[in-house]
Amino acid sequence: MNNDVLAVDSDYNTYSTTASMALTGTVGYGRFEFWPELALIYGRNDVGSIDMSGHAYGLTDHGLDLDVGAVSIGRATFTPNCGSPSTTTPSPPVSHCSNSPRASAVSTWKSSRRPMIAVTAAASLLPEAMRRTPPA
């Protein structure tokens, strides 16, 4: 990075880690089915400390240091998907309609600061066309 007065040089590495998991299943209740899903995601980007050299007015300083630290993010999502056949024809149904409300909480924090948390919710109604296998 530089301008007409100051030039700063550095070399650094960053390390990123991401882990996620999802737990899901199917529960039948009469002619309805429920497919709940719980998903957890964690990510961390660790920059650490960056050693820099600064050049200005013909002088050089190799002792500059920027302590960036690490930034982490965590997300939990719950989706209680539910659906039912939209026709009364024999099994298998010709079409299917499902409703997928979703609740999500996201937390972002830096290693030296307290977390910031945001909670969101969304819902959708998704008609899904399913094809019946023709008889042989």
N, C-alpha and C positions, 0 to 999 in steps of 0.2 A: 504494500500500500504506500503511495507517495503522493505528494503535491509539490508545489514549487519550492517549499521550504523544508519539509520533513519527508524522509523515506524510512519505512520500517520493513525489515525482513525477518522471516521466521520459518521454521520447519516444525511440524507437529503431526501427531497421529491422533485419530479419534477411534474409540471402540464403541460399537453398538451391540446391544443384546435385545432380542425380542423373544417372548415366550407367550403362547396362547393355548387355550384348551376350550372345548365345548362339550357339554353334557346334554344329551337329548334322548327322547324316548317317545313312545306312542301309548296313549290311554284311550280305550274305547268306552263310550258312554251312550248306549242306545244307538241311534243312527248318526251320532256325532263322533268325531275323533279329535283328540287333542294331541299336539306335538310340541310340548314345552321344550325350550332350549335356553340354557344358561351358558354364556360365553364370558371368559375372562382373558384379558390381554394385558401384558406388562412389557414395557420397553424402556431402555435406558441408553443414553448417549453420554459417554464419559470423555471429555476433552482433557481435563486435568489442568496442568500448568503449562503455559507456552513461553518458552525463552525467545526473546526477540533482540534484534540489533536495530538501533535508531541512528540515522545519519542526518545531521542538520548543520548548516553553516560551516561545513568542512570538518566537523567533529563527529566522532562515532562513539556510541555507548552500547557495549555488548551485554550489559547487565539488566536490561529491561525484562520484566516478567509480568505475565497476565494470567491470573488464576481464574480460569473459567469454571472449573468444577464439573458437575454432571447435571443432566436434566433427565427426569423420569416421567413416564406417563403410565397410568393404569386405567383400564376401562372394564366395566362390568355391564353386560347386556342381558336382559331377560325378554324372551319372546314367547308368549303363550299362544302359539298358532292353533287355531281350531277350524274345523271344516265339516262339511256334510255333502253327500251327493245332492245335486240339484234336480235330479229326475227320479222317478219312482220305478224305473225299468229294472229288470232283474240284474243280478250281479254279472259282470262288473258294470259300474255306472258309466254312462256316456260322458258326463261332465262332472266337474267338482268345483265347489266354491269354498274359498277359505278366507279367514280374517286373521291378520297378523299384527296385533298391537305390539309395540316395542317400547321398553323402558331402558334407558341407558344412563349411566353415571360415569363421568370422566374426571380424573384428578391429574393435574400436572404440577410437578414441584421441582425446584432446584435444590441441590444438596444442602444449602444453608438457609433455605426459606421454608415457610409453612406451605402446605398444599393449597392449590386453588381447585375448587370442585364445581363442576357444571352438571346439571341433570336435565335430560331431554326425554321426550316421549313422542311417539309417532304411531300411526295406525294405517293399515291399508286393507282393502278388500280386493282379493285377487281371484278372478275366475280362471280356472285351469282346465284346458281341454284335455281330456284323456281319451285315447282311442281304444275301442273294443276290438279284440282280436277276432277276425271272422272265423266262423266254424269251418273245420277242415272237411 
